[in-house]
Amino acid sequence: MKKFKLSLASQIIIGLVLGIIVGAIFYGNPNVEKYLQPLGTIFLNLIKMIVVPIIVSTLIIGVAGTGDMKQLGRLGGKTLIYFEIITTIAIIVGLGAANIFQPGEGINMNELTQTDISSYVETTETVEHEGGLLDTIVSIVPTNFIQSMAEADMLPVIFFSVLFGLGVAAIGEKGKPILDVAQGVADAMFWVTNLVMKFAPIGVFGLIGVTVSKFGLSSLIPLGKLALLVYGAMIFFVLVVLGITAKIAGINIFNLLKVLKEELILAYSTSSSETVLPRIMNKMEKYGCPKDITSFVIPTGYSFNLDGSTLYQAIAAIFIAQMYGIDLSIMEQITLMLVLMVTSKGIAGVPGVSFVVLLATLGSVGIPLEGLAFIAGIDRILDMARTAVNVVGNSLAAIVMSKWEKRFDEDKMEAYNAELAK
């Protein structure tokens, strides 16, 4: 008799549903946060603990295996061009959706609950004081690599790991022991990832339970039009924009979504794309992407290719303008798009990044910043959708870059699809 076993995706969905039920039953009870938040925090901390060692070790192996500075420079240039094109399309889709469906029209602000956004304001002031995009470019080069690892500051970690990998390749046979160590670290950390994932349903249960108990489902009703538009635009972006991109690359978007099923449920439930970073790197490699491309493109995408976040920011900005009765001209919307293109790259990795980007952007076209306080209450619900879109966008980016470099392994993909079909 075959032993019954629940898949990880099923376990996470059960955790999600139970979290919603417990949060709804104990709505407004502070004990829910007291007892359930630690479950979510422990899970997120476990993931953060393994992300940096995986990125460092896989990048060193991948880059040292290639060992070609020219090839790496070409990959970096192509990757950034691709990220810029896709995120710009995401902003245009967001602006178009908000202008067509007018989610902020007729909203009575007296019916809305204002949420404290002072922590986001402080973060924005810090970021603006530090110089935004230019400062980000400078900070890619770390003064202290160990400190960058400790702070999980991805861009300096990637920069150092790439240079180190090139150094290992340059010294030839002498670098072999370093490669063996890096391979051992990568293998061990992927084993740890699989172990940590067993805790995922409990982590999801804790995080969702706290969210629902704090905000309740009633906070969605006045802002229902905004929530529906954000979700609708996200689905359109994935199926149409990313679908066409995948088609051009010779991939079926539905097949990719099937491959990423577990990771998408987990990213959606936790609102953290970091929780699935090790797994999507591993999966894209098994799917046919070379190790060096996967370990470079996906972590870099976490800073430069946040499709879901930029799409949401465009909709939210227009929504707030409409709520206040501000009619933005075409030129003002183009200005908004250009500012979003810069700010969304300039402060990647900041907690509550979408809100911080919006605070740094709204003022440029005269939209009141306090409008954000009205939508902060449902931000978690919207964050879940944009996180899932970010995961699809970065996974597809690894495939597109592998195809563009003519290094995608079609046989691996067919074998993976055959395994999936069983």
C-alpha positions in Angstrom: 0.0 0.0 0.0 1.4 3.4 -1.0 2.1 5.7 1.9 0.1 8.9 1.7 2.3 12.0 1.7 1.2 15.7 1.5 3.3 17.8 -0.9 5.1 20.9 0.5 2.6 23.1 -1.5 -0.4 21.4 0.1 1.2 21.8 3.6 1.8 25.5 3.0 -1.8 26.0 1.8 -3.1 24.2 4.9 -0.9 26.5 7.1 -2.2 29.6 5.1 -5.9 28.6 5.6 -5.4 27.8 9.3 -3.6 31.1 9.8 -6.5 33.0 8.2 -9.1 31.1 10.4 -7.2 31.7 13.6 -6.5 35.4 12.8 -10.2 36.0 11.9 -11.5 34.2 15.1 -9.1 36.2 17.3 -9.3 39.5 15.4 -8.0 42.4 17.5 -6.5 40.1 20.2 -2.9 41.2 20.9 -2.0 37.7 22.2 -2.1 36.4 18.6 0.9 38.5 17.6 2.6 37.6 20.9 2.4 33.9 20.3 2.3 33.5 16.5 4.8 36.2 15.4 7.8 34.2 16.8 6.9 31.3 14.5 7.0 33.5 11.4 10.1 35.4 12.6 12.0 32.1 13.3 11.2 30.8 9.7 12.3 34.1 8.0 15.5 34.2 10.1 16.3 30.6 9.1 16.0 31.5 5.5 18.1 34.7 5.9 20.7 32.6 7.6 21.3 30.4 4.5 20.8 32.9 1.7 24.3 34.5 1.8 26.4 31.3 2.1 24.4 29.9 -0.9 24.9 33.0 -3.1 28.6 33.3 -2.3 29.4 29.6 -2.8 27.4 29.2 -6.0 28.7 32.4 -7.6 32.3 31.4 -6.9 31.7 28.0 -8.5 29.8 29.4 -11.4 32.2 32.3 -12.2 35.3 30.2 -11.7 33.9 27.6 -14.0 33.5 30.2 -16.7 36.5 32.3 -15.8 35.9 34.6 -18.7 35.8 38.3 -17.7 34.5 39.3 -21.2 31.7 36.8 -21.0 30.8 37.9 -17.5 30.8 41.6 -18.5 28.5 40.8 -21.5 26.1 38.9 -19.2 26.0 41.7 -16.7 25.3 44.3 -19.4 22.5 42.2 -21.1 21.0 41.4 -17.7 20.7 45.1 -16.7 19.2 46.0 -20.1 16.6 43.2 -19.8 15.7 44.3 -16.2 15.3 47.9 -17.3 13.0 47.0 -20.2 10.8 44.7 -18.2 10.4 47.0 -15.1 9.6 49.9 -17.4 6.9 47.9 -19.1 5.6 47.0 -15.5 5.4 50.7 -14.7 3.5 51.4 -18.0 1.1 48.6 -17.3 0.5 50.0 -13.8 -0.1 53.5 -15.0 -2.4 52.3 -17.8 -4.5 50.1 -15.5 -4.9 53.0 -13.0 -5.9 55.4 -15.7 -8.4 53.1 -17.4 -10.1 51.7 -14.2 -9.8 54.8 -11.9 -9.6 52.9 -8.6 -9.4 56.1 -6.5 -12.5 57.8 -8.0 -15.3 58.3 -5.5 -13.4 57.1 -2.5 -14.6 58.7 0.7 -11.4 59.3 2.8 -13.5 59.6 6.0 -14.4 55.9 5.7 -10.7 54.8 5.5 -8.5 54.0 8.5 -5.2 55.8 8.6 -2.2 53.7 9.5 1.0 55.0 11.1 3.7 55.3 8.4 6.3 57.2 10.4 8.8 54.3 10.2 8.7 54.4 6.4 9.1 58.2 6.4 12.3 57.9 8.6 13.7 55.2 6.2 12.9 57.4 3.2 14.7 60.4 4.8 17.7 58.2 5.5 17.8 56.9 2.0 17.4 60.4 0.4 20.1 61.8 2.7 22.5 59.0 1.6 22.1 60.0 -2.0 19.8 57.4 -3.6 20.9 55.8 -6.8 24.4 57.2 -7.0 25.1 56.1 -3.4 23.8 52.6 -4.4 26.2 52.4 -7.3 29.1 53.4 -5.0 28.0 51.0 -2.2 28.1 48.0 -4.7 31.9 48.0 -4.0 32.2 46.9 -0.3 34.8 48.3 2.1 34.2 45.3 4.3 33.0 42.1 2.7 32.3 40.4 6.0 30.1 43.4 7.1 28.2 43.2 3.8 27.6 39.4 4.4 26.5 40.1 8.0 24.0 42.7 6.8 22.9 40.5 3.9 23.6 43.4 1.5 23.3 41.5 -1.7 24.9 43.8 -4.3 28.3 44.1 -2.5 28.2 40.3 -1.8 27.6 39.5 -5.5 30.3 42.0 -6.5 32.9 40.4 -4.2 31.9 36.8 -5.1 32.2 37.5 -8.8 35.7 39.0 -8.4 36.8 36.2 -6.1 35.5 33.6 -8.6 37.5 35.3 -11.4 40.6 35.2 -9.1 40.1 31.5 -8.4 39.8 30.8 -12.2 43.0 32.9 -12.8 45.2 30.9 -10.4 44.3 27.6 -12.2 45.2 24.4 -10.3 46.0 26.3 -7.1 42.3 27.3 -6.9 41.0 23.7 -7.0 40.9 23.3 -3.1 38.9 26.6 -2.9 36.4 25.3 -5.5 36.0 22.0 -3.6 35.3 24.0 -0.4 32.7 26.2 -2.2 31.1 23.1 -3.8 30.9 21.5 -0.3 29.3 24.6 1.2 26.8 24.9 -1.6 25.7 21.2 -1.3 25.5 21.4 2.5 23.5 24.6 2.3 21.0 23.2 -0.2 20.5 20.2 2.2 19.9 22.7 5.0 17.4 24.6 2.7 15.4 21.4 2.3 15.4 20.9 6.1 14.3 24.5 6.7 11.4 24.1 4.2 9.9 21.5 6.5 9.2 24.4 8.9 7.6 26.6 6.1 3.9 25.6 6.8 4.3 26.6 10.5 6.0 29.9 9.6 3.3 30.7 7.1 0.6 29.9 9.7 2.2 32.3 12.1 2.7 35.2 9.6 -0.8 35.0 8.1 -2.4 34.6 11.5 -0.8 37.8 12.8 -1.7 39.7 9.6 -5.4 38.8 9.7 -5.7 39.3 13.4 -4.3 42.8 13.1 -6.1 44.2 10.1 -9.1 41.8 9.7 -10.7 41.2 6.4 -13.1 44.2 6.8 -10.2 46.6 6.1 -10.3 45.3 2.5 -13.9 46.4 1.8 -13.4 50.2 1.3 -10.2 49.6 -0.7 -11.6 46.6 -2.6 -11.4 48.3 -6.0 -7.7 49.0 -5.5 -7.0 45.4 -4.3 -8.9 43.9 -7.3 -7.1 46.2 -9.7 -3.6 45.4 -8.3 -4.3 41.6 -8.5 -5.9 41.9 -11.9 -2.9 44.0 -13.3 -0.4 41.5 -11.7 -2.2 38.5 -13.4 -2.3 40.4 -16.7 1.4 41.2 -16.4 2.5 37.6 -15.7 0.3 36.0 -18.3 0.6 38.6 -21.1 3.9 40.5 -20.6 6.0 37.7 -19.1 4.0 35.2 -21.2 5.1 36.9 -24.4 8.6 37.2 -23.1 8.7 33.5 -22.3 7.2 32.7 -25.7 10.0 34.6 -27.4 12.5 32.7 -25.3 10.8 29.4 -26.3 9.3 28.7 -22.9 5.6 28.2 -21.9 4.7 30.6 -19.0 2.2 28.1 -17.6 4.9 25.4 -17.6 7.2 27.8 -15.7 4.4 28.6 -13.2 3.9 24.8 -12.7 7.6 24.4 -12.0 7.5 27.2 -9.5 4.2 26.2 -7.8 5.6 25.6 -4.3 7.9 28.6 -4.4 5.0 30.9 -5.5 2.7 29.7 -2.7 5.5 30.2 -0.2 6.5 33.7 -1.5 2.8 34.7 -1.6 2.1 33.5 2.0 5.2 35.1 3.6 5.4 38.3 1.4 9.1 37.6 1.2 10.8 36.6 -2.0 14.0 35.9 0.1 12.3 32.8 1.5 12.4 31.1 -1.9 15.7 32.5 -3.3 17.8 29.3 -2.6 15.1 27.1 -4.0 14.5 29.0 -7.3 18.3 29.2 -7.9 18.4 25.4 -7.5 15.3 24.8 -9.6 16.4 27.1 -12.5 19.7 25.2 -12.6 17.9 21.9 -12.7 15.6 23.4 -15.4 18.6 24.0 -17.7 20.2 27.3 -16.7 24.0 27.3 -16.1 25.1 27.7 -12.5 27.0 31.0 -13.2 24.0 32.6 -14.9 21.5 31.5 -12.2 23.7 32.6 -9.3 24.3 36.0 -10.9 21.0 36.9 -12.5 18.5 35.8 -9.7 20.2 37.6 -6.7 20.9 40.7 -8.9 17.2 40.6 -9.9 16.3 41.0 -6.2 17.7 44.6 -6.5 17.0 45.5 -10.1 14.1 43.5 -11.3 11.2 43.9 -8.9 8.4 43.7 -11.6 5.5 43.3 -9.1 6.7 46.1 -6.8 7.2 48.7 -9.6 3.8 47.8 -11.1 2.1 48.2 -7.7 3.9 51.5 -7.1 2.6 53.0 -10.4 -1.0 52.0 -9.5 -0.7 53.2 -5.9 0.6 56.6 -6.9 -2.2 57.2 -9.4 -4.8 55.8 -6.9 -3.7 58.4 -4.2 -3.8 61.2 -6.8 -7.3 60.2 -7.8 -8.4 59.9 -4.1 -7.3 63.6 -3.6 -8.9 64.7 -6.9 -5.5 65.5 -8.5 -5.6 65.1 -12.2 -2.1 64.3 -13.4 -1.2 65.4 -16.9 0.6 63.1 -19.4 3.9 65.0 -18.7 3.5 64.5 -14.9 2.8 60.8 -15.4 5.9 60.5 -17.6 7.9 62.3 -14.8 6.4 59.9 -12.3 7.5 56.9 -14.5 11.0 58.3 -14.9 11.3 58.9 -11.1 10.0 55.4 -10.3 12.5 53.9 -12.8 15.3 55.5 -10.7 14.0 55.2 -7.1 12.9 51.6 -7.5 16.6 50.7 -8.3 18.2 53.1 -5.9 17.0 51.7 -2.6 16.6 48.0 -3.3 16.9 45.8 -0.2 15.3 48.4 2.2 12.6 47.0 4.5 9.1 48.0 3.2 10.8 48.9 -0.1 7.6 49.6 -2.0 6.4 52.1 0.5 9.8 53.8 0.8 9.9 54.1 -3.0 6.5 55.6 -3.1 7.4 58.2 -0.4 10.5 59.1 -2.3 8.4 59.5 -5.6 5.0 61.0 -4.8 6.4 64.4 -3.9 8.0 64.8 -7.3 4.5 65.2 -8.9 2.8 67.0 -6.0 0.8 64.0 -4.6 0.3 64.3 -0.8 2.5 61.8 1.0 -0.1 61.3 3.8 -2.2 59.5 1.3 -0.1 56.4 1.8 -1.4 56.2 5.4 -4.8 55.3 3.9 -3.6 52.2 2.0 -1.0 51.0 4.5 -3.6 48.9 6.2 -4.0 46.6 3.2 -0.4 46.8 2.1 0.3 43.3 3.3 -2.4 41.8 1.1 -1.0 43.6 -1.9 2.5 42.8 -0.9 1.7 39.1 -1.2 0.8 39.5 -4.9 3.7 41.6 -5.8 6.2 39.2 -4.1 4.9 36.3 -6.2 5.2 38.4 -9.4 8.8 39.3 -8.4 9.6 35.6 -8.1 8.2 34.7 -11.5 10.0 37.7 -13.1 13.4 36.8 -11.7 13.1 33.1 -12.5 12.1 33.9 -16.1 15.1 36.4 -16.3 17.5 33.5 -15.6 16.0 31.5 -18.5 16.0 34.5 -20.9 19.7 35.3 -20.1 20.7 31.6 -20.5 18.9 31.5 -23.9 20.4 34.9 -24.9 23.9 33.6 -24.1 23.0 30.3 -26.0 23.9 28.2 -23.0 20.4 26.9 -22.0 20.3 23.1 -21.7 17.1 22.0 -23.5 17.7 18.3 -22.6 17.7 19.2 -18.9 14.4 21.2 -19.3 12.7 18.3 -21.1 13.9 15.8 -18.5 12.5 18.1 -15.7 9.2 18.6 -17.5 8.9 14.8 -17.9 9.6 14.3 -14.2 6.9 17.0 -13.5 4.4 15.2 -15.6 4.6 12.0 -13.7 
